[in-house]
């Protein structure tokens, strides 16, 4: 299986409201085929009136550099609007490694996975 399997995991993005927070749950693989969907769902979360956004990447198995930039852009928009923003990462895996290697985990507010 390996990396090839990770790249073919279908992307699924769901939006849930939890009080005044929009939670964007992303699973599968986020590559070029999902950039538009990711961008649209994050903009939808921002425009829904929530004052907080959590981007939950704990079930995401692969993220490319453009998808990472889309998440960073959403954080910048939220910051400028005065909204809370955080990213939930799994404790290990490709997505966490990308955040750590790029240093994004030191800039964006990163939280641990939510208990089930």
C-alpha positions, 0 to 999 in steps of 0.5 A: 500500500504505502504512499500510493494508497495514501494519495488515493484515499477519497477526500471527505470534508464535513462542516459541523457547528458546535456552539459558536464554533465551526468544525471542518472535519477533513479525512482522506487525502488532500491533493490537487483534486481537492484544492477547490473543495477545501477552499470552498468549505473553509470559506463556507465555515468562515461565512457561517457566522461562527466566531471560532473555526477548528480545522480537524485534520486528525483523520487526514492521511495526506496533505500537499503544499497547496492544501497547507497554504489554503489552511494557512490562508484561512487562519490569516483571514480568521485572525484578521476578522478577530475569530478563533482558529485552530488545527487539530492534528493526529499525534503522528503521520504524514500530515503532522510531519508536514506541519512540523517540517515546515514549521507551520505547527509553530505558527498556527494554533495546533491542538491535540485530537478531541476525545471520541 
